[in-house]
Amino acid sequence: MFELLEEGFNLGLGVASVTVGKIEGMVKETLDKVGVKEGEDAKSLKDRLVNEGISAREKINDSLKKHLEKLEPLNSATTAKLDLILAKLEKIEAEIAKQK
């Protein structure tokens, strides 16, 4: 029984060790991708990441504005059709009211 517990414990330590190694590798790879050098201080890294976030947000906003501009003619056409339908409905309601 003790041997089984010891094996389970060693298995858990092995998984944790591999996981830590993988995480360290992923962090190093990510930092390399964004061009962060080892030893760069935390404030500089934070400022750099904040600036990257601002840039990404601006790109997303620009993309959304372009898509919304493409949808504007559809919105105008839909509004015009809705106004026409409402006018016809009012006319029908008035005719029904006259018949009563």
C-alpha positions in Angstrom: 0.0 0.0 0.0 2.8 2.4 0.9 4.5 1.6 -2.4 1.3 2.6 -4.2 1.1 5.9 -2.3 4.8 6.6 -3.0 4.3 5.9 -6.7 1.3 8.2 -6.8 3.2 10.9 -5.0 6.2 10.6 -7.4 3.8 10.7 -10.3 2.3 13.9 -9.0 5.7 15.5 -8.6 6.7 14.3 -12.1 3.6 15.9 -13.6 4.2 19.2 -11.6 7.8 19.3 -12.7 6.9 18.8 -16.4 4.2 21.4 -16.1 6.5 24.0 -14.5 9.0 23.3 -17.3 6.3 23.7 -20.0 5.0 26.9 -18.4 8.5 28.4 -18.2 9.0 27.5 -21.8 5.7 29.1 -22.9 6.4 32.3 -20.9 9.9 32.6 -22.4 8.5 31.9 -25.9 5.8 34.5 -25.4 8.3 37.1 -24.2 10.6 36.4 -27.1 7.6 36.9 -29.5 6.9 40.3 -28.1 10.6 41.2 -28.1 11.1 41.4 -24.3 14.7 40.8 -23.3 15.7 39.0 -20.1 16.3 41.4 -17.3 14.0 44.1 -18.6 12.5 45.7 -15.6 8.8 45.3 -14.7 7.8 48.9 -15.2 9.2 48.9 -18.7 7.5 45.6 -19.5 4.2 46.9 -18.0 4.4 50.1 -20.1 5.1 48.1 -23.2 2.2 45.7 -22.7 -0.2 48.6 -21.9 0.9 50.4 -25.1 0.4 47.1 -27.0 -3.1 46.8 -25.5 -4.0 50.4 -26.5 -2.8 49.7 -30.0 -4.8 46.5 -30.2 -7.9 48.3 -28.9 -7.6 51.0 -31.5 -7.3 48.4 -34.2 -10.5 46.7 -33.0 -12.3 50.0 -32.8 -11.3 50.9 -36.3 -12.4 47.5 -37.6 -15.8 47.8 -35.8 -16.4 51.3 -37.2 -15.7 50.0 -40.8 -18.2 47.2 -40.3 -20.8 49.5 -38.9 -20.4 51.9 -41.8 -21.0 49.0 -44.1 -24.3 48.2 -42.3 -25.5 51.8 -42.2 -27.2 51.6 -45.7 -29.0 48.5 -44.6 -30.2 50.3 -41.4 -31.5 53.2 -43.5 -33.3 51.0 -45.9 -34.9 49.0 -43.0 -36.0 52.2 -41.3 -37.6 53.5 -44.5 -39.4 50.2 -45.0 -40.6 50.2 -41.4 -41.9 53.8 -41.8 -43.8 52.7 -44.9 -45.3 49.7 -43.1 -46.4 51.8 -40.1 -48.0 54.3 -42.5 -50.0 51.5 -44.2 -50.9 50.1 -40.8 -52.3 53.5 -39.7 -54.3 53.7 -42.9 -55.8 50.2 -42.3 -56.6 51.0 -38.7 -58.4 54.2 -39.8 -60.4 52.3 -42.4 -61.4 49.7 -39.8 -62.4 52.5 -37.4 -64.6 54.0 -40.1 -66.4 50.7 -40.7 -67.3 50.3 -37.0 
